[in-house]
Amino acid sequence: MVAALASCGPAASPSPVPTPTPTPTPTLAPTPAPSPPASPGGQGSTVPVDPTLLGVLPADVDGLPLVENGEAEAVAQADPQLPAIAAAFVAALAVDTKTGQFVFAVVIRLKPGALDEAGFRDYRDSFDQGACSQADGVAGNAEAQIGGRTVYIGTCAGGLHTYHAWLEPQGLLISASAAGDRRLGEVLMEHLTITP
C-alpha cells in the first residue's frame, strides 16, 4: 500500500553518504495551492494536499529548510490506495546540495478508524519497499524511542533509511526516507512539533 509515497524522494546512492556527482539534486517545486476536496467514493478519489500539515514538521532539519514538494504530492495523489487511509496529506523535502544528503517526509491526516496495528505494519512494509526499490531492497527493520515516541526504522541495503511514527491521538502518520551520515530522518522525528 502507498509505495508511491516512498518512491517520490530523490534516488539514493549505494554509498552511505551520497555524493553530489552521482546523486541528482531534485528540483523543489513551488508550493501549490491546496487541492480540491476529495470526491465521495473512497477508492480512486483524489486525496487533497493540506499545506497546514507542514506545521507538524520542523521548519528545518539540521539547518536544511524543509520545503513542500508539489512534484511528490502529484505522484502520491495518483496512488489508488492512498484514499483508503488518508483524508489529506502533504510532502516535503530537505536537501544538502553539497553532499546530496536528504530527508523526504510525508504527513498523512488519517481517516477515522482507517488504520489499526496490522494496517500500520502493512503501510510501513509498502513504504519501505517503495523507498528501498531505489536502494537495493529492504535489509532490516528496527524500532527506537525518538522524541519520546516509538519510531519504526527501515534500512535499505543501499544505505537509505525510512522512519514511521503513528501519532494515534492526533490521527496523524508521519513517514520519511533519508540518506547520509547526518541522520536527517532521526533529526526530523526528534523535532516533530507535536509532543507525545
N, CA, C and O of each residue as an XYZ file, in Angstrom:
784
protein
N       0.837     -1.189      0.000
C       0.000      0.000      0.000
C       0.882      1.253      0.000
O       1.900      1.299      0.692
N       0.502      2.236     -0.752
C       1.126      3.557     -0.834
C       2.641      3.535     -1.043
O       3.359      4.352     -0.466
N       3.117      2.623     -1.850
C       4.545      2.618     -2.184
C       4.924      3.853     -2.978
O       6.083      4.270     -2.966
N       3.943      4.451     -3.678
C       4.236      5.649     -4.472
C       4.738      6.789     -3.601
O       5.555      7.593     -4.050
N       4.264      6.872     -2.367
C       4.726      7.933     -1.473
C       6.226      7.839     -1.256
O       6.934      8.846     -1.283
N       6.697      6.639     -1.042
C       8.115      6.454     -0.730
C       9.005      6.670     -1.933
O      10.131      7.149     -1.794
N       8.521      6.327     -3.108
C       9.371      6.416     -4.291
C       9.485      7.843     -4.815
O      10.128      8.074     -5.840
N       8.872      8.802     -4.126
C       8.913     10.194     -4.567
C      10.201     10.908     -4.190
O      10.521     11.939     -4.782
N      10.937     10.400     -3.239
C      12.156     11.067     -2.794
C      13.260     10.937     -3.821
O      13.107     10.219     -4.809
N      14.377     11.624     -3.599
C      15.500     11.535     -4.530
C      16.050     10.121     -4.581
O      15.929      9.366     -3.617
N      16.647      9.767     -5.693
C      17.270      8.455     -5.810
C      18.434      8.374     -4.841
O      19.212      9.317     -4.689
N      18.533      7.231     -4.194
C      19.601      7.047     -3.207
C      20.834      6.449     -3.864
O      20.738      5.607     -4.756
N      21.972      6.894     -3.413
C      23.241      6.342     -3.871
C      23.542      5.103     -3.043
O      23.158      5.054     -1.875
N      24.218      4.092     -3.603
C      24.535      2.917     -2.810
C      25.541      3.178     -1.696
O      25.658      2.362     -0.782
N      26.271      4.291     -1.742
C      27.218      4.577     -0.680
C      26.488      5.165      0.520
O      25.450      5.800      0.334
N      26.991      4.981      1.760
C      26.300      5.502      2.928
C      26.103      7.011      2.877
O      25.099      7.515      3.380
N      27.039      7.741      2.281
C      26.898      9.186      2.155
C      26.889      9.513      0.671
O      27.933      9.466      0.020
N      25.696      9.852      0.117
C      25.652     10.145     -1.307
C      26.551     11.331     -1.651
O      26.692     12.266     -0.863
N      27.148     11.281     -2.821
C      27.982     12.381     -3.280
C      27.204     13.197     -4.295
O      26.288     12.679     -4.934
N      27.558     14.478     -4.455
C      26.772     15.309     -5.346
C      26.857     14.912     -6.814
O      25.945     15.221     -7.581
N      27.910     14.247     -7.217
C      28.040     13.912     -8.624
C      27.036     12.859     -9.078
O      26.297     13.119    -10.027
N      26.966     11.648     -8.433
C      26.023     10.661     -8.930
C      24.591     10.872     -8.461
O      23.673     10.280     -9.029
N      24.378     11.684     -7.459
C      23.040     11.859     -6.919
C      22.431     13.145     -7.443
O      22.876     14.231     -7.071
N      21.407     13.046     -8.314
C      20.808     14.266     -8.829
C      20.087     15.006     -7.720
O      19.392     14.402     -6.903
N      20.256     16.313     -7.698
C      19.557     17.131     -6.721
C      18.168     17.427     -7.259
O      18.041     17.976     -8.354
N      17.123     17.078     -6.517
C      15.770     17.282     -7.020
C      15.446     18.768     -7.122
O      15.969     19.594     -6.374
N      14.581     19.076     -8.055
C      14.086     20.436     -8.176
C      12.937     20.585     -7.201
O      11.999     19.787     -7.215
N      13.001     21.585     -6.368
C      11.927     21.809     -5.418
C      10.844     22.633     -6.093
O      11.059     23.781     -6.480
N       9.683     22.021     -6.223
C       8.571     22.703     -6.873
C       8.017     23.770     -5.948
O       8.084     23.618     -4.728
N       7.461     24.865     -6.506
C       6.845     25.866     -5.651
C       5.654     25.275     -4.924
O       5.054     24.303     -5.384
N       5.318     25.857     -3.798
C       4.189     25.370     -3.017
C       2.904     25.545     -3.811
O       2.553     26.664     -4.187
N       2.187     24.428     -4.075
C       0.958     24.547     -4.838
C      -0.191     25.006     -3.956
O      -0.131     24.925     -2.730
N      -1.233     25.488     -4.609
C      -2.459     25.807     -3.874
C      -3.062     24.499     -3.402
O      -2.847     23.466     -4.036
N      -3.821     24.510     -2.294
C      -4.435     23.274     -1.839
C      -5.302     22.657     -2.928
O      -5.961     23.365     -3.689
N      -5.294     21.341     -2.991
C      -6.107     20.637     -3.966
C      -7.566     20.695     -3.568
O      -7.878     20.925     -2.399
N      -8.476     20.490     -4.527
C      -9.883     20.454     -4.168
C     -10.159     19.265     -3.266
O      -9.412     18.286     -3.289
N     -11.220     19.332     -2.472
C     -11.534     18.221     -1.584
C     -11.740     16.934     -2.373
O     -12.146     16.948     -3.535
N     -11.449     15.829     -1.707
C     -11.645     14.532     -2.345
C     -13.120     14.320     -2.622
O     -13.983     14.709     -1.835
N     -13.389     13.694     -3.756
C     -14.781     13.409     -4.069
C     -15.235     12.205     -3.276
O     -14.416     11.352     -2.936
N     -16.528     12.110     -2.970
C     -17.000     10.955     -2.229
C     -16.750      9.699     -3.046
O     -16.725      9.741     -4.276
N     -16.569      8.606     -2.369
C     -16.411      7.352     -3.088
C     -15.174      6.589     -2.688
O     -14.986      5.463     -3.149
N     -14.308      7.155     -1.841
C     -13.178      6.401     -1.296
C     -12.151      6.043     -2.341
O     -11.452      6.921     -2.846
N     -12.042      4.751     -2.683
C     -11.010      4.283     -3.591
C     -11.081      5.040     -4.909
O     -12.162      5.215     -5.471
N      -9.950      5.482     -5.396
C      -9.886      6.182     -6.657
C     -10.084      7.677     -6.529
O      -9.813      8.414     -7.478
N     -10.550      8.144     -5.384
C     -10.727      9.569     -5.182
C      -9.374     10.221     -4.962
O      -8.439      9.573     -4.491
N      -9.266     11.497     -5.300
C      -8.034     12.227     -5.074
C      -7.986     12.705     -3.633
O      -8.944     13.297     -3.137
N      -6.878     12.450     -2.969
C      -6.694     12.909     -1.595
C      -6.158     14.335     -1.656
O      -5.169     14.582     -2.345
N      -6.785     15.282     -0.951
C      -6.320     16.662     -1.027
C      -4.988     16.874     -0.317
O      -4.676     16.230      0.684
N      -4.216     17.803     -0.874
C      -2.986     18.255     -0.238
C      -3.382     19.331      0.758
O      -4.143     20.240      0.428
N      -2.864     19.229      1.983
C      -3.162     20.211      3.027
C      -1.841     20.779      3.549
O      -1.203     20.167      4.406
N      -1.424     21.940      3.042
C      -0.147     22.519      3.479
C      -0.092     22.838      4.970
O       1.001     22.990      5.515
N      -1.237     22.944      5.646
C      -1.193     23.211      7.087
C      -0.567     22.043      7.850
O      -0.094     22.220      8.973
N      -0.561     20.856      7.250
C       0.064     19.701      7.904
C       1.580     19.860      8.025
O       2.213     19.153      8.810
N       2.165     20.779      7.258
C       3.598     21.050      7.404
C       3.916     21.534      8.819
O       5.055     21.410      9.269
N       2.932     22.080      9.520
C       3.135     22.556     10.882
C       3.531     21.461     11.852
O       4.051     21.753     12.929
N       3.300     20.212     11.498
C       3.705     19.077     12.330
C       5.220     18.871     12.253
O       5.836     18.363     13.190
N       5.808     19.272     11.126
C       7.233     19.059     10.877
C       8.041     20.270     11.315
O       7.509     21.379     11.368
N       9.315     20.076     11.630
C      10.163     21.248     11.914
C      10.352     22.066     10.645
O      10.264     21.524      9.543
N      10.608     23.350     10.783
C      10.819     24.220      9.616
C      12.110     23.866      8.887
O      12.217     24.041      7.673
N      13.091     23.367      9.640
C      14.337     22.921      9.019
C      14.815     21.672      9.739
O      14.429     21.397     10.875
N      15.664     20.925      9.047
C      16.227     19.693      9.595
C      17.743     19.845      9.564
O      18.358     19.838      8.497
N      18.333     19.982     10.739
C      19.778     20.174     10.872
C      20.253     21.343     10.006
O      21.302     21.280      9.365
N      19.447     22.413     10.006
C      19.803     23.620      9.267
C      19.366     23.639      7.807
O      19.535     24.655      7.133
N      18.809     22.542      7.303
C      18.344     22.481      5.917
C      16.848     22.799      5.878
O      16.068     22.134      6.560
N      16.428     23.799      5.097
C      14.994     24.124      5.038
C      14.183     22.940      4.528
O      14.565     22.293      3.553
N      13.071     22.660      5.186
C      12.149     21.603      4.770
C      11.057     22.278      3.946
O      10.275     23.072      4.468
N      11.012     21.956      2.656
C      10.167     22.663      1.701
C       9.116     21.723      1.125
O       9.418     20.584      0.771
N       7.891     22.204      1.035
C       6.828     21.407      0.429
C       7.239     21.005     -0.979
O       7.843     21.791     -1.708
N       6.903     19.760     -1.359
C       7.313     19.236     -2.651
C       6.082     18.852     -3.470
O       5.531     17.763     -3.307
N       5.661     19.750     -4.342
C       4.471     19.539     -5.157
C       4.602     18.390     -6.138
O       3.614     17.720     -6.438
N       5.806     18.151     -6.643
C       6.015     17.046     -7.584
C       5.720     15.708     -6.910
O       5.040     14.857     -7.484
N       6.229     15.525     -5.701
C       5.974     14.293     -4.964
C       4.491     14.159     -4.624
O       3.935     13.061     -4.666
N       3.860     15.270     -4.289
C       2.430     15.234     -3.963
C       1.608     14.783     -5.163
O       0.659     14.013     -5.013
N       1.968     15.256     -6.354
C       1.237     14.867     -7.557
C       1.371     13.367     -7.817
O       0.402     12.711     -8.201
N       2.571     12.826     -7.609
C       2.783     11.383     -7.784
C       1.950     10.609     -6.767
O       1.296      9.625     -7.116
N       1.972     11.048     -5.515
C       1.234     10.353     -4.457
C      -0.265     10.395     -4.705
O      -0.960      9.422     -4.414
N      -0.779     11.503     -5.238
C      -2.214     11.602     -5.489
C      -2.687     10.589     -6.525
O      -3.865     10.233     -6.555
N      -1.782     10.131     -7.363
C      -2.146      9.134     -8.366
C      -2.214      7.722     -7.788
O      -2.676      6.805     -8.467
N      -1.766      7.530     -6.551
C      -1.765      6.213     -5.917
C      -3.202      5.846     -5.553
O      -3.811      6.533     -4.733
N      -3.763      4.786     -6.136
C      -5.160      4.439     -5.854
C      -5.399      3.925     -4.445
O      -6.549      3.837     -4.015
N      -4.334      3.579     -3.708
C      -4.511      3.054     -2.360
C      -4.515      4.135     -1.289
O      -5.012      3.902     -0.187
N      -3.974      5.306     -1.585
C      -3.905      6.373     -0.591
C      -5.280      6.779     -0.050
O      -5.400      7.002      1.154
N      -6.324      6.884     -0.884
C      -7.629      7.299     -0.356
C      -8.224      6.353      0.684
O      -9.132      6.743      1.419
N      -7.733      5.125      0.758
C      -8.269      4.188      1.747
C      -7.951      4.611      3.174
O      -8.706      4.302      4.096
N      -6.824      5.327      3.365
C      -6.446      5.707      4.727
C      -6.362      7.205      4.954
O      -6.462      7.660      6.094
N      -6.178      7.989      3.886
C      -5.847      9.403      4.048
C      -7.024     10.329      3.787
O      -7.732     10.192      2.790
N      -7.223     11.283      4.709
C      -8.175     12.366      4.492
C      -7.475     13.540      3.811
O      -8.101     14.289      3.061
N      -6.170     13.701      4.074
C      -5.343     14.757      3.477
C      -3.888     14.392      3.738
O      -3.590     13.543      4.579
N      -2.990     15.041      3.012
C      -1.566     14.777      3.216
C      -0.757     15.944      2.682
O      -1.279     16.831      2.007
N       0.538     15.924      3.000
C       1.490     16.881      2.439
C       2.850     16.184      2.376
O       3.133     15.296      3.181
N       3.683     16.583      1.430
C       5.031     16.026      1.293
C       6.044     17.162      1.311
O       5.771     18.256      0.816
N       7.213     16.898      1.883
C       8.254     17.928      1.984
C       9.629     17.288      1.840
O       9.805     16.087      2.045
N      10.595     18.126      1.482
C      11.937     17.639      1.208
C      12.969     18.653      1.700
O      12.812     19.860      1.518
N      14.020     18.138      2.323
C      15.185     18.955      2.687
C      16.403     18.287      2.069
O      16.594     17.080      2.217
N      17.230     19.070      1.375
C      18.384     18.517      0.659
C      19.625     19.344      0.954
O      19.594     20.574      0.915
N      20.718     18.647      1.250
C      22.030     19.287      1.322
C      22.609     19.198     -0.080
O      23.073     18.136     -0.494
N      22.586     20.296     -0.808
C      23.018     20.274     -2.213
C      24.513     20.027     -2.374
O      24.963     19.663     -3.460
N      25.280     20.217     -1.320
C      26.726     19.976     -1.413
C      27.059     18.491     -1.310
O      27.976     18.011     -1.977
N      26.314     17.759     -0.473
C      26.635     16.349     -0.251
C      25.610     15.388     -0.834
O      25.886     14.196     -0.968
N      24.421     15.893     -1.184
C      23.364     15.019     -1.673
C      22.558     14.362     -0.568
O      21.618     13.622     -0.860
N      22.896     14.607      0.697
C      22.115     14.042      1.795
C      20.741     14.707      1.812
O      20.607     15.892      1.508
N      19.722     13.926      2.172
C      18.366     14.458      2.124
C      17.472     13.762      3.141
O      17.805     12.704      3.674
N      16.326     14.388      3.393
C      15.214     13.745      4.078
C      13.944     14.140      3.334
O      13.702     15.317      3.067
N      13.148     13.143      3.008
C      11.856     13.309      2.350
C      10.804     12.892      3.362
O      10.885     11.793      3.911
N       9.820     13.742      3.622
C       8.819     13.453      4.657
C       7.404     13.585      4.109
O       7.127     14.411      3.239
N       6.525     12.756      4.636
C       5.105     12.790      4.299
C       4.323     12.812      5.609
O       4.592     12.026      6.517
N       3.356     13.718      5.696
C       2.435     13.752      6.827
C       1.052     13.419      6.280
O       0.576     14.066      5.347
N       0.413     12.417      6.857
C      -0.927     11.997      6.434
C      -1.904     12.228      7.577
O      -1.679     11.773      8.698
N      -2.993     12.942      7.285
C      -4.109     13.009      8.242
C      -4.987     11.811      7.920
O      -5.566     11.726      6.837
N      -5.080     10.890      8.868
C      -5.789      9.636      8.645
C      -7.300      9.813      8.718
O      -7.811     10.656      9.454
N      -7.998      9.000      7.939
C      -9.444      8.919      8.086
C      -9.729      8.233      9.423
O      -8.985      7.335      9.818
N     -10.782      8.635     10.122
C     -11.097      7.986     11.403
C     -11.262      6.473     11.227
O     -12.004      6.014     10.359
N     -10.563      5.717     12.061
C     -10.671      4.266     12.049
C     -10.041      3.582     10.848
O     -10.243      2.383     10.653
N      -9.286      4.310     10.043
C      -8.725      3.737      8.810
C      -7.508      2.864      9.048
O      -7.111      2.105      8.164
N      -6.904      2.957     10.233
C      -5.656      2.241     10.472
C      -5.713      1.510     11.800
O      -6.145      2.063     12.812
N      -5.270      0.253     11.782
C      -5.065     -0.498     13.008
C      -3.613     -0.980     12.985
O      -2.870     -0.647     12.062
N      -3.204     -1.754     13.982
C      -1.802     -2.180     14.049
C      -1.374     -2.962     12.813
O      -0.280     -2.753     12.288
N      -2.239     -3.863     12.347
C      -1.894     -4.648     11.156
C      -1.808     -3.746      9.930
O      -0.908     -3.907      9.105
N      -2.728     -2.808      9.805
C      -2.699     -1.877      8.680
C      -1.469     -0.984      8.716
O      -0.890     -0.674      7.675
N      -1.067     -0.569      9.922
C       0.131      0.259     10.068
C       1.371     -0.527      9.641
O       2.260      0.014      8.983
N       1.424     -1.802     10.020
C       2.552     -2.646      9.618
C       2.578     -2.812      8.095
O       3.643     -2.730      7.482
N       1.400     -3.048      7.477
C       1.332     -3.179      6.018
C       1.775     -1.884      5.334
O       2.494     -1.908      4.335
N       1.330     -0.751      5.893
C       1.714      0.552      5.341
C       3.233      0.723      5.394
O       3.851      1.118      4.405
N       3.837      0.424      6.557
C       5.293      0.560      6.699
C       6.022     -0.326      5.702
O       6.975      0.102      5.051
N       5.559     -1.573      5.593
C       6.208     -2.506      4.668
C       6.141     -1.995      3.234
O       7.128     -2.063      2.501
N       4.978     -1.482      2.831
C       4.810     -0.976      1.477
C       5.680      0.257      1.229
O       6.338      0.362      0.194
N       5.677      1.188      2.188
C       6.500      2.397      2.071
C       7.971      2.015      1.967
O       8.695      2.531      1.116
N       8.412      1.099      2.845
C       9.817      0.692      2.847
C      10.203      0.014      1.535
O      11.289      0.257      1.007
N       9.325     -0.829      1.012
C       9.620     -1.490     -0.258
C       9.740     -0.462     -1.376
O      10.612     -0.578     -2.237
N       8.855      0.558     -1.366
C       8.938      1.606     -2.378
C      10.223      2.398     -2.268
O      10.883      2.661     -3.274
N      10.586      2.784     -1.044
C      11.813      3.554     -0.841
C      13.046      2.718     -1.179
O      13.972      3.203     -1.829
N      13.053      1.477     -0.743
C      14.226      0.633     -0.934
C      14.331      0.077     -2.350
O      15.365     -0.482     -2.717
N      13.284      0.220     -3.145
C      13.374     -0.228     -4.535
C      14.422      0.587     -5.285
O      14.949      0.131     -6.300
N      14.729      1.787     -4.797
C      15.768      2.631     -5.396
C      17.112      2.444     -4.677
O      18.112      3.050     -5.063
N      17.133      1.606     -3.637
C      18.338      1.467     -2.808
C      18.628      0.003     -2.468
O      18.938     -0.326     -1.323
N      18.524     -0.868     -3.470
C      18.942     -2.272     -3.364
C      18.103     -3.145     -2.440
O      18.588     -4.183     -1.990
N      16.864     -2.765     -2.141
C      15.963     -3.609     -1.368
C      16.066     -3.406      0.133
O      17.022     -2.817      0.637
N      15.041     -3.918      0.846
C      14.967     -3.800      2.301
C      15.971     -4.754      2.934
O      16.027     -5.933      2.583
N      16.770     -4.232      3.877
C      17.776     -5.059      4.550
C      17.395     -5.370      5.993
O      17.894     -6.346      6.552
N      16.523     -4.568      6.617
C      16.152     -4.826      8.001
C      15.191     -3.796      8.543
O      14.921     -2.772      7.915
N      14.673     -4.094      9.741
C      13.731     -3.214     10.429
C      14.087     -3.151     11.907
O      14.637     -4.098     12.468
N      13.767     -2.030     12.522
C      14.004     -1.857     13.957
C      12.992     -0.842     14.474
O      12.240     -0.251     13.700
N      12.982     -0.651     15.762
C      12.191      0.427     16.348
C      13.006      1.078     17.445
O      13.845      0.441     18.082
N      12.744      2.365     17.657
C      13.501      3.123     18.646
C      12.600      4.190     19.242
O      11.577      4.551     18.659
N      12.984      4.687     20.399
C      12.316      5.830     21.001
C      13.055      7.080     20.532
O      14.229      7.264     20.851
N      12.379      7.926     19.786
C      12.950      9.174     19.291
C      11.948     10.283     19.605
O      10.779     10.192     19.230
N      12.396     11.307     20.277
C      11.499     12.406     20.612
C      10.360     11.988     21.514
O       9.298     12.610     21.503
N      10.572     10.925     22.307
C       9.550     10.471     23.234
C       8.458      9.616     22.614
O       7.437      9.364     23.254
N       8.652      9.166     21.380
C       7.643      8.328     20.735
C       8.323      7.150     20.044
O       9.521      7.193     19.761
N       7.557      6.108     19.777
C       8.086      4.953     19.064
C       8.184      5.290     17.580
O       7.212      5.722     16.960
N       9.367      5.084     17.030
C       9.604      5.303     15.607
C      10.099      3.981     15.029
O      11.027      3.367     15.555
N       9.471      3.561     13.953
C       9.854      2.338     13.255
C      10.830      2.723     12.151
O      10.559      3.621     11.354
N      11.962      2.037     12.112
C      13.051      2.390     11.203
C      13.313      1.215     10.263
O      13.531      0.085     10.699
N      13.288      1.507      8.977
C      13.645      0.514      7.975
C      15.018      0.845      7.414
O      15.387      2.014      7.314
N      15.765     -0.173      7.053
C      17.086      0.020      6.464
C      17.113     -0.649      5.109
O      16.739     -1.813      4.968
N      17.560      0.099      4.108
C      17.730     -0.437      2.758
C      19.169     -0.913      2.600
O      20.080     -0.387      3.239
N      19.364     -1.902      1.750
C      20.709     -2.426      1.523
C      21.644     -1.334      1.019
O      22.846     -1.392      1.278
N      21.123     -0.343      0.306
C      21.944      0.725     -0.244
C      22.217      1.876      0.699
O      22.782      2.887      0.282
N      21.822      1.750      1.988
C      22.143      2.777      2.969
C      21.021      3.754      3.291
O      21.127      4.503      4.263
N      19.954      3.768      2.506
C      18.809      4.620      2.793
C      18.084      4.090      4.028
O      18.064      2.883      4.268
N      17.483      5.000      4.818
C      16.683      4.601      5.976
C      15.290      5.200      5.856
O      15.109      6.268      5.272
N      14.306      4.498      6.415
C      12.946      5.009      6.479
C      12.538      5.123      7.940
O      13.072      4.428      8.805
N      11.581      6.014      8.201
C      11.133      6.294      9.572
C       9.623      6.465      9.556
O       9.071      7.107      8.662
N       8.956      5.882     10.558
C       7.498      5.979     10.641
C       7.070      6.227     12.079
O       7.525      5.543     12.996
N       6.201      7.197     12.273
C       5.604      7.457     13.584
C       4.103      7.638     13.394
O       3.665      8.459     12.588
N       3.325      6.873     14.136
C       1.864      6.983     14.110
C       1.459      7.760     15.352
O       1.571      7.255     16.469
N       0.993      8.981     15.160
C       0.516      9.807     16.267
C      -0.979      9.559     16.394
O      -1.802     10.349     15.931
N      -1.308      8.437     17.035
C      -2.680      7.948     17.054
C      -3.666      8.947     17.646
O      -4.727      9.149     17.057
N      -3.370      9.594     18.798
C      -4.348     10.535     19.356
C      -4.676     11.699     18.417
O      -5.790     12.222     18.435
N      -3.712     12.095     17.609
C      -3.922     13.215     16.679
C      -4.399     12.749     15.299
O      -4.726     13.576     14.447
N      -4.441     11.436     15.074
C      -4.864     10.911     13.782
C      -3.890     11.237     12.666
O      -4.299     11.486     11.532
N      -2.592     11.235     12.984
C      -1.570     11.584     12.002
C      -0.553     10.456     11.848
O      -0.251      9.728     12.794
N      -0.042     10.338     10.640
C       1.002      9.377     10.332
C       2.126     10.147      9.652
O       1.898     10.834      8.656
N       3.343     10.034     10.188
C       4.495     10.710      9.595
C       5.468      9.634      9.129
O       5.856      8.751      9.894
N       5.853      9.723      7.858
C       6.837      8.805      7.295
C       7.922      9.615      6.614
O       7.672     10.703      6.095
N       9.121      9.077      6.622
C      10.247      9.775      5.997
C      11.225      8.760      5.441
O      11.280      7.614      5.886
N      11.996      9.204      4.456
C      13.153      8.448      3.992
C      14.326      9.422      3.988
O      14.160     10.608      3.703
N      15.500      8.913      4.305
C      16.663      9.796      4.425
C      17.934      9.031      4.084
O      18.029      7.818      4.271
N      18.902      9.781      3.578
C      20.203      9.198      3.255
C      21.304     10.114      3.767
O      21.180     11.338      3.733
N      22.386      9.500      4.243
C      23.556     10.254      4.656
C      23.859     10.142      6.128
O      23.007      9.764      6.931
N      25.109     10.484      6.474
C      25.556     10.329      7.859
C      25.077     11.440      8.790
O      25.368     11.396      9.986
N      24.355     12.432      8.280
C      23.787     13.457      9.161
C      22.542     12.946      9.884
O      22.022     13.618     10.775
N      22.063     11.764      9.506
C      20.925     11.121     10.160
C      19.715     12.062     10.191
O      19.091     12.267     11.232
N      19.405     12.623      9.026
C      18.360     13.633      8.920
C      16.967     13.093      9.272
O      16.116     13.837      9.760
N      16.740     11.810      9.027
C      15.453     11.221      9.397
C      15.247     11.203     10.902
O      14.152     11.479     11.391
N      16.299     10.879     11.629
C      16.210     10.877     13.090
C      16.037     12.297     13.619
O      15.272     12.529     14.555
N      16.753     13.248     13.013
C      16.626     14.652     13.436
C      15.199     15.131     13.198
O      14.621     15.804     14.052
N      14.631     14.792     12.055
C      13.248     15.165     11.752
C      12.297     14.623     12.815
O      11.488     15.366     13.369
N      12.399     13.313     13.099
C      11.496     12.690     14.069
C      11.702     13.258     15.480
O      10.749     13.351     16.253
N      12.916     13.628     15.809
C      13.216     14.205     17.131
C      12.540     15.552     17.300
O      12.203     15.932     18.421
N      12.335     16.281     16.217
C      11.852     17.659     16.303
C      10.445     17.867     15.758
O      10.099     18.980     15.361
N       9.622     16.806     15.732
C       8.214     16.996     15.370
C       7.606     17.990     16.362
O       7.987     18.013     17.533
N       6.674     18.801     15.898
C       6.146     19.859     16.763
C       5.065     19.382     17.717
O       4.673     20.122     18.619
N       4.579     18.165     17.539
C       3.557     17.618     18.430
C       4.243     16.823     19.528
O       5.019     15.911     19.243
N       3.964     17.160     20.775
C       4.570     16.422     21.885
C       3.840     15.109     22.091
O       2.626     15.031     21.902
N       4.580     14.070     22.482
C       3.949     12.748     22.678
C       2.972     12.759     23.837
O       2.358     11.735     24.137
